[in-house]
Amino acid sequence: MSMSMADEAEDAILAYLKDNDEISNSANFAQDLGFSHDDIVNVIRRLHGFRLVDAKDIRRERWVLTEEGKTYAAVGSPEFQLFSAVPSEGIAREDLQKKLDPAVYKIGCQQAIKNKWVEMAKTHVSKKVQHADDKVKNLLLRIQNDEAVNQEDIDALKRRKLIIQQVWKGNSVRKGPEYAPKRKRAATDLTRENLQRGDWKELEFKEYNFSAKGQPVEGGHLHPLLKVRRQVQTIFLNMGFEEMPTNNYVESSFWNFDALFQPQQHPARDSHDTFFLKVPSSTKMLPEDYVERVKEIHESGGYQSRGYGYDWKREEANKNLLRTHTTAVSSRMLYALAQKPFAPKKYYSIDRVFRNEAVDRTHLAEFHQIEGLICDRGLTLGDLIGVLHDFFSRLGMSKLRFKPAYNPYTEPSMEIFSYHEGFKKWVEVGNSGMFRPEMLLPMGLPEDVRVIAWGLSLERPTMILYGIDNIRDLFGPKVDLGLIKRNPICRLGL
């Protein structure tokens, strides 16, 4: 509605109330003056806010015909149409069906039998009465003409979806405590012209509303994954860990699998489980002396291990892939550590990994892995269990259980379970173990050095903490951006 039309409507309302006590119905008033009812209602609300008028809400409910109801009001109900189509001597069911619309025939049969107007044998239809009144059509016409209809008939028509309730909302209007035949518009600004003319003395200025909210400020929002990632990062830093560089998503099979004592015929190395690169398809940079030691441990063993006893192929190790775990970075870091005089280290990483998996509620083809490892002399399984209790208690998971598991590069290995108070059951939260001598000793690490490590996904704890049950709502192309704006910062049980 333009300003001039709004002003016209406002003047019309105030002028009418000058000589009349009340506008009893805003809809009739709008119709008489040629305004839309919505526009008149908006003007009434504004005048009510300025206390020039007192407005009261009016709500009226009436029954109106649906499209189906309008059809029956015009041509008769299906039962009456069917009854009228049956001659006095009766008719074959097949012939009657041809005479009527399929929907009319179906509904008409049900209602005409219910009314005991017709009798339907297997192949023949005959009349049980000679005359019938189309009560449904009559009732619909009465409703159409705003005539009274009893509640029982209303309920019957409503069940058949022939009528629907229409709610009308409007206003009745009387003079308010600040009524004037014309609203004096308060000035919002003091202009140079006001000062020059001197009319600023007579101006009435609009009051400032200091509690009014300004325009919402659009800013960046942290994703729930980033919030939980930051919390986990803080936990690692507080425990004295340093971050591993994980900026290379592309890795060679050598660092991703072979250096971790994972055999080349392992199912994880199949294209059904791993994304291999076409260009560049292979790496040309590997430490040759270390490659020879890895080949030896795979083919014939060493360090009290029998190895796997197969023909190790260099071209398989050269294949480039999207890393399937951040443990590929751990193998690089441990190899680099072995090239210098030994010093204990605590490393962690949180970054993306990629698996060729079918996407469902709990799996995506890419996700984030959290990994921690401690490298020191004389570490035992007891140290690993103690560190896991410390780490997970800082995540708010104090009840832990461990289950023996198998990993190619850790022995012993343990799956980690935590009791979930919300689900009231034990849920798997990670995997852990001690890196095998077959992995560590070819790198050149001293024989008494042990490495304990554990890993978990970032998505699962985030989903638990934010109450999200479908990973596709958290991560990926279909994420609702509103979720990122609404979610508050997440605090773990630190």
N, C-alpha and C positions, 0 to 999 in steps of 0.2 A: 504494500500500500504506500503510495507516494505521500510526501509531507502535506501537500495541499489537500489531498483527499482525507487524510487523517485529521487535518485542521477543520475541514468541512463537517466531518462526522462529529467531532468534538463540539463545534459550535451548534450543530443541530440538536445534540443531546441536551446541552445546557439551555438552549432556547426553548426546547419543549418543556423542560422542568420549570421554567419561569412561570408558565401559565398552567401547568398540570402537576398534580401531586406525585405521579408515579409513571414510569415506563414499566408496564406489567410483564411484558414479554419482549426480550431483546430481538428475537427472530422476527416477530411481526413488525417491530419498529424498523429493522434493517430492510425488510421487504418493502415496506411502505415508502421508504426514502431512496431505495435503489442501491443500498450498500450490501456488501457481502456480510453474512452474519459473523464470520471469524474476525473481520476488520472492526466491526462494531464492538465485539467482545474485547478486543485488544485496547480500544479507546476507553471503554468503560473501566477496565482494570487500571489504566493510567490515571484516569480521573479519580478513581477510588483511592489510589496511592496518594494523590494530592489532597484528598479528603473533600473534594468538591462535590462528590456524590457518595452515597452509601449503596453498594451493590450486594445483592444476595444471589447465591447460586440457585438455579432451578434445574431439577433433573426430572425428566419425564420418560417413562418407558411405554412403548407401544408395540403391538405385534404387526409385522408386515409380512407379505407373501414372498416366499422364495420364488425363483424362476419356475420351478416345477409347480408350485402353488398357483402362480399366475396362469400357467397353461391350463390347469384343471379348472380354474375359475372361468376361463373363456370357453373351453370345449367340453367340460364335464370330467368327472373323476374317472379313473381307469375302470373301476367296477361298474359304473353306470354305462360307460362306452361299451364294455363287454356285454352287459345285460341287454343293451339296445341292439347289439349285433346278433343276438340269438333270436331267430324267428319263433313263432308260437309252436310250430311242429318240431322244433329242435334243429340241431346242426351237428355235422361231424366235427370232431375236435380239430382235425387237420384243416378243414375249410375255415373254421373260426379263427385259427391261428393265422391264416393267410390274410384275413380281413383286417387284422389289427397290427399295430406297431408291436415289436417283440417285448419292449418294456411295459407297454400298456397291457398286453396279454398276460404277462407274468404277474404283475401287481393286481390286475383286474381279477384273475382267477382266485388268488388268495382272498381278496376282500369280498368278492361276490359269494364265494362259498361260506365265508365267515358270516356274511349278512343273511345267508340262507335264501339267496335270490335264484341260484342255479344249482343244478345237480350235474356233476361231471362223472360220467361212466368212463370206461377205458377208451372208447372210441367216439362217444356221443355226448353232447351237452344239451340239456333241456332246462326250461324255466321251471322254477318251483312256485313262483308268484307271477301274476300277469302284469302288475304295476309296481313300480319302485320309485321312491323319491331320492334325488341326488343330494343327500344331506351334506356331503363334503363340499360340493360346489356352492350350495347355499351359505354354508358357514364361511367359506373363503370370500364370497361376495360381501357378507356382512362385515368381516374384518377389513376388507378393502375400503368399505364405506364408513369405517370407524364406529360401527354399531357394537353394542355390548354382546359378548359371547360368554357362556358359562365356563368355569374352570375345567370341567371334565372334557368338554369339547376342545378347549385350548390344548390340553395335555395330549389328546389323541392326535391332533394335527401336528403338534410339535414332535411327537414320536415318529411321525411319517415324514418329518423334515419338509413340511409344506409351508410352515410359518417360522419366522425367526424374530427374536426380540430386538427392537431397535431402541437404543438409548439416546435421548436428546438432552443436551446440556446448554443452558443459557443463563440469563440474568434478569432479575427485576431491579429497577433503579429508582432511588429517591434522592432528594437533595441531601448533601452532606453538611457537616458543621462549617466548612469553609466555602460553601456554595457562592458562586457569583455567575451572572449571566455570561460572562466571558472570562476565561482563565488568563490571568496576568502571567506572561511567560518570564520566568526568572532568567537573568543574564548569566552566562557562564564565563564571560571574559570582560575585562575592562579594557576598551580599545582607545586608541589615540583620538578617534572621532568623538567618543563619549566625553573625553577631557576637553577637546576643543569646543564642542557645543555646550558643555556644562550640564548635560542631562544625566551625568553620573550621579548627581544628588538624588534624583528620583528613581534611579535603577534599583531593582530588587534582585540581589544576587543569589544564585543557587548555592545551597550549602554544600560544603565538601563532605563526602562520605569517606572518612579516613579508614574505615574498616572494609571498604570494597576491595575485592581481590583484583590484582592486575592481570594482564595477559599471561597465560602459562608460559614459562620459559622452556623452550625446547633445548635440551642438551643431550649429551651422550649418556648412555646407560651401560653399565657392566652386565655382561651375560652371567647367568647363574654359574656356568662352568668356570668362568674367570674368577668369580668370587670364592668358590670352593678351592680352586687352584691356588689362589693367593694364601688362603688359610693353611692349606697343606704345605705350601712353600715355607710359610712362617714356622710351622712345626719342625720341618727338616732343619731350618737355619738355627732354631733354638736348641736342637739336638746336636749341633756342631757339624752338620753336613755341608759340603760344597756342591754346586750345581755342575753337571756334566754338559758339554756343548751338544745339543741335539738338533741343530739347524739343518742337517742333511737328511731329507726324507728318503732319498735314493741311496741304497746301500748295495754292496756286492754280496753275493751268496756266501762268499768266504767269511766275512765278518758277521753276517746274519745267522749262518748255520755252521759252517765248517769249523771256525775258531771255537764254537761252543760245543764241539764234539757231537754234533748232530749228523748222523750218517746221510749220505747222498741219496739213499733210497727211502728216506723217511717220508711219510705221506704229506707232511707239512710243506715239503719242497715241490709238491705238484702244483700245476697251474690252477687247479680247482680250489686251492687254499691260499695261493700267493699271487700277487700281481707282478709279473715280469715285464721289464721294459723292452720295447722293440728298438728304440734309438735313444742313447747308445745301448746296445744289447749286452755289452760286456765291459769289464774294467781292465785297465792295463797297468794299474799301480797296486802292487801287493808286495810286502816285505819277503823276498825270496827265501832267505834262510828260515824264517818262521813258517812259510808255506811248506817247506820240506819237512819240518818237524811235525806239522799238522797232518801232512800226508802219511808220514810214518806211523803216527799214533792211530790213525783211522785204519790203515791197512794191516799192520802187524802188532800194534800195541806198544807198550813200554811203560815204565814207572809202575810195574806190577799189574798192568792191565793187558788183556789179550787183544784189545782193539776190536774192530768189527770184521776183519778178515775179508775185505773186498777190494776190488781194483779202483782206487780213488782217481777221479778224473779232474784235471785242472780246468777244463772248459766249463764244467758244471759249477766250480767254485767262482769262476769269473763272471757268471751271469748277474746282471744288474736287476734289482727288484725294488719295490717300495717296502721299506723295512716292516717286518711283521711284529717286531717288539723292540723296545728301546734297549734290550739286553745286547743288541748289536753295538750300541754305543759303549756299553759296559765292557765288552770284549776289547774294543779299541783302547779304552782308558786303562784297563789292566795291563795290556801289552805295552803301552807307553810307560806305565809305572815300572814294569819289569826291566826297562832299558836303563834305569837310573839306580843308584844305591837305594835300597828299600826303605820306605817310610810309610807308616800306617796312614790309611786314608778312609774318609767317609764320603761317599758320593751319592747324589740323588738326581733324578730327572723326572720331568712331567712334560710329555709331548705326544704328538700324534703318531699312531701306528696304523697299518693297513692290512686287512685280511679279506680275501675273496670269499665273503660269506653271503648267504641269502639274508636280505633285510627283513626283520620282523620287529615285534614290540621291544625286544631286549638286545637286538644285534644290528649293527650297521657295518658297512664295509670299511669305515674308518672310525677310530675312537682315540681316546687319550689314555696313555698308560702312565701310572705313577711307579717309579722304581727307586729302591734304596739299596745300597750295598756297603758293607764294612770290610775292609781288607786289613788284617793284622796277624801277628804271630799267635799261634796256639788257640785260636777261637774254636768253640765247641757248639754243639746243637743247643746247649743250655743258654749260651750267649744269644743265639738267634731268637729263642723263645722269650728271653728277657727283653730284648730290643723290641720285638713285636708287641709285647704287652705295653711297653712304654709308648711306642708309636701309636697304636690303636686306641689306647686310653686317652691320648691327646685329641683323637678324632671323636671322642665321646663313646667309644666301644670298649667297655671295660671287661665284658664277659667274652673270653676267647676259648676256642677249642681247636685242636690240631688233628689232622687226619693224614696218615702216610699217603704219599702220591709218587708218581713217576715223572721225571723230566730227564731228557737226554743229558743235560749239562749240570744237574745237581743231584747229589746223593749224600745224606738222606734228603728227601723232599717232603714238604708238608703243605696241604691245603689248609687255609685259615678260615675258620667259621666264627661268626659273632652272633650273639643272641639279640634279635631285633625285637625291641619292646612293643613296637607298633604291630608287627605281624605275629608276635607271640611265638616265634620259632627261630631256629638257628639258620642263618643264611651264609653262603660262601662269600667272603669278602676279599680273598686274595690267595696268592700262591707263594711259596718260599722254599728255601733250601740252602745247602752248602755247595759251592761250585766244585766240580769233580777235579781230582788231580790231573786227569787226562786233558782238561781244559787249561789249568793254571801252569803246570810244569813246562809244557812246550813253549810258553810265553817267556820263560826264563825267571819266574818268581822263585824265591827260596823255598826249599821243601817244607819248612815248618810254617809257611804262610797259609792262612785259611781265609776264605771269603764267604761271608754269609750275605744273603740277598733275599729280597721279597718284592713282589709287584702286585698291583691292583689297578682296576680301571678308575678313571676320574668320574665317568658318567654314573656308575652305580651308586656311590655315596651321594652324589648330587641329586639323583632321582629320589633317593630315600629322604634326604634332608628337605627337599622342596615338594615332596608328595607328588612326583610325576611318575606315572606308571607306563608311559610309552616313550622310548628313547627318541622317537621321531619328533616328539613335541619339544625335545630339549636341544637337539643337535641335528643340523641338516637343512635342506632347502625349504622345508615346509613349516619351519618354526614360526609361531605367532609372535610378531615383534612386540605386541602388547604385553606378553609374558615377561619380556626383558625389562620393560618400563615398570611393571607392577611389583616385581619380586624385590623384597627388601634384602639388605645384606644378610648373609647367613653366618651365624656364629657357631662354631663347633664347640663341643664340651671341653674347653681347654682348662 
